[in-house]
């Protein structure tokens, strides 16, 4: 199984960390208990994207995007996801 587009719209990035950790912990448990053979996980999304029905809202990305200046800014959840992928483990606690 490949998990695709798992994420949360959270413009303030207040809930994305917990959401990500909760989902990855459940996925790890399913793999450990041999309930799922997971070959890949894809978070949604690297950057905020243009939604045809709502413009640049809602905010899904690990990086914010300002369409008027083209500036991109890393959200705290991006740093968390980077640590998880770099070291191959989930941090303890929330």
C-alpha positions, 0 to 999 in steps of 0.5 A: 500500500502507498499512502498518498495525500495525507494531510491537513489544511492548517494555515497557522500550522497549529494542528499539523504536527499532532495530525502528522504524528498521530497518523504516522504512529497508527501507520507504524502500529499497523505495520508492526502488527502486520495489518498493512504492508506500506511501501510509501507515505506521501504527505500533502503537500510540500507547498500551499497550492491553488485550489480551483474552487477557492484560490490559495485557500485552504493552506495544506503545505509544509511551506506557505506561498505568497502569490503576490511576492512568490515568497515561500516560508517553511512552517514548523511542521516542515522541520518535523517532517524533515527530522522524521524522514532524515532519521527514520523515526518518530519523536516521542511525545507530542 
